[in-house]
Amino acid sequence: MWRYREAIPIQKDSNIVSFHEGFTPLLEVDFKGRTVFIKQDQLFPTGSYKDRGGSVLISKAKELGIKKVVEDSSGNAGCAIAAYCAKANIDCDIFVPEDTAAGKLAQIQFYGAKLNKVPGTREDTAKAVLPAARKDYYASHSWNPFFFQGTKTFAFEVWEQLGWSSPDTIILPVGNGTLLLGASIGFNDLWHAGMINQIPKIIGVQSENCAPLYRAFKENLEEIPKIERKDTLAEGIAIAEPIRGKQIIEVVKKSKGNFMVVNDGEIKIALKELCQKGFYLEPTSASAIAGIKKYLQESNPQETIVSVFTGHGLKTTEKMLKILNE
């Protein structure tokens, strides 16, 4: 992704922390005769697209001379920050909900980060990190703007891989919006530079069991509503209080996009179908696929649609085995 060096706000190349991540394949995947282009971001070094943001954010931390960072995560972002800190020789404390997938917990610890398991919800974890963030650099994938300067490269890669053109529509899973907002920044950068003549319509997919953005959008609410969060297979997007919620909704509206919800049954079906095509994904990734299937029922057959596999199935082995045993 550092092929787009001029668009990434790191001053000196010597501060770049990279595993040569990015430029993941953009494959054509068939959905009952309809082709959708899907970015294979489950193939990143730590197994999720969060490496885009992790590379840029920790490069900036290195540039600033930071010696220690803290981060809160439902798993994948914590893995990414821990990995890039390991390469940069920066100390790292990661806060996660206690029910985070065991594979992600092992990954974080093997990178050498200090793991802090927090009882309760994802929101409880976000609150628990704040005292630590008062004294150590907060490498937050949700708050820190440099993370989005990494995830915006998703848009640049799609543009280049589609022959220097913009898709009509992008369909992305959304919790805290780190990929959705990053993609929006990237396509807007391209538009302002005169590289594309349209911003793609953005479709955000949420789990029915945790869908505050969907509800705020559909009911045209000024504030993100308080919701009762229920357990969902899509743990990576189960964010009841997205801190950039208003910004996410504004971006989707501006793109003339929409929000959709999918239930756990639809996620399971989509997961099994894609795995049986040879793609091994974590269930959160399958939420976007379930959204694609719904979207295609009403879409223009001529539309160029792009989506993404956000995380690898090997990160959630217990959950995969449980679905298999059902």
Secondary structure, 3 states (H helix, E strand, C coil): CHHHHHHCCCCCHHHCCCCCCCCCCEEEEEECCEEEEEECHHHCCCCECHHHHHHHHHHHHHHCCCCEEEEECCCHHHHHHHHHHHHHCCEEEEEEECCCCHHHHHHHHHCCCEEEEECCCHHHHHHHCHHHHCCCEECCCCCCHHHHHHHCHHHHHHHHHCCCCCCCEEEEECCCCHHHHHHHHHHHHHHHCCCCCCCCEEEEEEECCECHHHHHHHCCCCCCCCCCCCCCCCHHHCCCCCCCHHHHHHHHHHCCCEEEEECHHHHHHHHHHHHCCCCCECHHHHHHHHHHHHHHCCCCCCCCEEEECCEEHHHHHHHHHHHHHC
